[in-house]
Amino acid sequence: MPEIKIGIQLASLRLPFKKALQTAARLGACAVEIDARREIQVGQLSQSGIRQIRKILEDFNLRVSALTFQTRRGYGVSEDLERRLEATRQAMTVAYALGAPVVVNQIGQVPSESGELQWDLLVDSLTSLGKHGERAGALLAARTGSEEGSDLKRLLDALPAGVVGVDFDPGQLMIHGFSPSAAIAELAPQVLHVHVRDAMRDLARGRGLEVPVGSGAVDLAEILGILDERGYRGDFTLQRDAADDPVGDLGAAVSYLRAL
């Protein structure tokens, strides 16, 4: 297996932007994920601002694995939809300018039945975003976790080939009671980016619980093996939401990944 490209989600470090970049580089990451709303605010970013960010990244020998661009609602909800679509298009354009190949977002719940109004709206919205992504140079990656892998695949199969991909998050799948192993078997060919998170089932809470990478029930070695077989050469970006010592946890996670 080729050496994996490890990224770190800057928000997980809970540090000011430049200090977070410095820390990610010190921990051994080659890339970082940037929050396009909270850390750089793409709607207000000028060309000189983009050049400045790229210069700082170069100083730390880092690149951008992905922009995350969270919207309050999914792309199958009609309320304020055009504004969400335009903001996402803007994020995709800025992502390319920063050297990021993908923009990551939750696309919204996939309807259980094709042909529903929400289904048609979701398909139309994602097709529009996908076509913009092809022109802009950065594609949208739908984050896993809110449905079974087979349901997300059903949606992606209804879109023009290759216009939207998958941001695979095994920890999020397990937290919501889905099988990461079953999901990667369905989605591997369409994965554009991977969030590395671990989790374990918590029967008392009725849902999963995020834990440090390597200490949970996610079979990361299996997931990496399947992705390698499918020719995935993208980034594996570490995320840690619930940690008393995020820098220590992420440093340990980098070492764990390198040892797989």
Number of C-alpha atoms within 10 A of each C-alpha: 8 6 9 16 16 22 29 34 28 26 20 19 24 14 15 11 15 14 13 20 27 17 19 24 20 12 19 17 24 20 27 28 26 24 20 23 16 12 12 16 12 23 12 8 12 11 10 9 13 16 13 12 15 17 13 15 20 11 12 17 14 21 19 23 29 34 30 24 21 18 16 8 16 20 27 22 17 15 11 10 16 12 10 19 18 12 16 24 23 15 27 34 21 24 27 20 17 19 16 23 23 28 34 26 20 21 22 19 19 22 18 11 10 14 10 11 14 19 20 14 17 24 21 15 21 24 19 16 22 25 16 20 24 15 12 19 17 27 30 32 27 24 25 26 25 19 18 19 23 15 18 22 18 14 16 22 13 11 17 13 12 13 21 27 25 25 25 29 24 27 31 24 26 25 21 17 19 21 18 26 18 12 24 22 14 17 20 22 16 23 21 24 26 26 23 25 27 28 23 19 18 13 9 7 8 11 15 22 19 21 19 20 24 17 11 18 17 23 13 21 12 13 19 19 14 17 21 15 12 13 11 19 15 16 23 24 25 27 26 26 14 12 15 8 11 19 19 12 19 25 18 15 23 19 12 12 20 12 7 12
